Amino acid sequence: MFDISKIVITPEMLKLVAEIDEFKGAWQLFGNLAPERLQMLKKIATIESIGSSTRIEGAKLSDREIEQLLSKLDTRSFRSLDE
């Protein structure tokens, strides 16, 4: 059996737990956002993620250029991951 009386909780541990709790609360707020707002945040995150990845590979595309490229794509959903 685990003896919890021997656990020492430091101020740093409490600080980290508080930060996790604060993050959890902020994350839960996203569930209350309007669908349009969530869609906008998803689009921004996608553009920034693609931009970061391509820049790591040496491409010199700005986020604006990536947004323009994405707007020209014809997107279709896949029925399975194998397609």
C-alpha positions as CSV (number, residue, x, y, z in Angstrom):
1,M,0.0,0.0,0.0
2,F,1.2,3.5,-0.7
3,D,1.8,5.6,2.4
4,I,0.7,9.2,1.5
5,S,1.9,10.6,4.9
6,K,5.4,10.5,3.6
7,I,4.7,12.6,0.5
8,V,6.3,16.1,0.7
9,I,4.5,18.7,-1.4
10,T,6.8,21.6,-2.2
11,P,5.7,25.1,-3.2
12,E,7.0,24.4,-6.7
13,M,4.7,21.4,-6.9
14,L,1.7,23.5,-5.8
15,K,2.6,26.1,-8.4
16,L,2.6,23.5,-11.1
17,V,-0.7,22.0,-10.1
18,A,-2.2,25.5,-10.1
19,E,-0.9,26.2,-13.6
20,I,-2.4,22.9,-14.8
21,D,-5.7,23.8,-13.2
22,E,-5.6,27.3,-14.8
23,F,-4.8,25.8,-18.2
24,K,-7.7,23.3,-17.8
25,G,-10.1,26.2,-17.1
26,A,-8.9,28.1,-20.1
27,W,-9.2,25.0,-22.3
28,Q,-12.8,24.4,-21.2
29,L,-13.7,27.9,-22.4
30,F,-13.1,26.8,-25.9
31,G,-16.1,24.5,-25.7
32,N,-18.3,27.5,-25.1
33,L,-17.1,29.4,-28.2
34,A,-19.4,29.9,-31.2
35,P,-18.8,27.4,-34.0
36,E,-17.7,30.2,-36.3
37,R,-15.1,31.3,-33.8
38,L,-13.8,27.7,-33.4
39,Q,-13.6,27.3,-37.2
40,M,-11.6,30.5,-37.4
41,L,-9.2,29.4,-34.7
42,K,-8.8,26.0,-36.5
43,K,-8.0,27.8,-39.7
44,I,-5.4,30.0,-38.0
45,A,-3.8,27.0,-36.3
46,T,-3.7,25.0,-39.5
47,I,-2.0,27.9,-41.4
48,E,0.5,28.5,-38.6
49,S,1.3,24.8,-38.3
50,I,1.8,24.4,-42.1
51,G,3.9,27.5,-42.1
52,S,6.2,26.4,-39.3
53,S,6.6,22.9,-40.8
54,T,7.5,24.3,-44.2
55,R,9.9,26.8,-42.8
56,I,11.7,24.0,-40.9
57,E,12.2,22.3,-44.2
58,G,13.6,25.5,-45.7
59,A,10.6,26.9,-47.6
60,K,10.2,30.6,-47.6
61,L,6.4,30.9,-47.5
62,S,4.7,33.4,-45.3
63,D,1.5,32.5,-43.4
64,R,-0.3,34.8,-45.8
65,E,1.1,32.9,-48.8
66,I,0.1,29.6,-47.2
67,E,-3.4,30.9,-46.6
68,Q,-3.7,31.9,-50.3
69,L,-2.5,28.4,-51.4
70,L,-5.0,26.7,-49.1
71,S,-7.9,28.8,-50.4
72,K,-7.2,27.5,-53.9
73,L,-7.3,23.8,-52.9
74,D,-10.2,21.6,-53.7
75,T,-10.8,19.7,-50.5
76,R,-12.7,16.4,-50.3
77,S,-13.1,14.2,-47.3
78,F,-11.7,10.7,-47.3
79,R,-13.9,7.7,-46.4
80,S,-11.0,6.0,-44.8
81,L,-7.4,6.6,-43.9
82,D,-6.3,4.4,-46.7
83,E,-7.5,6.7,-49.5
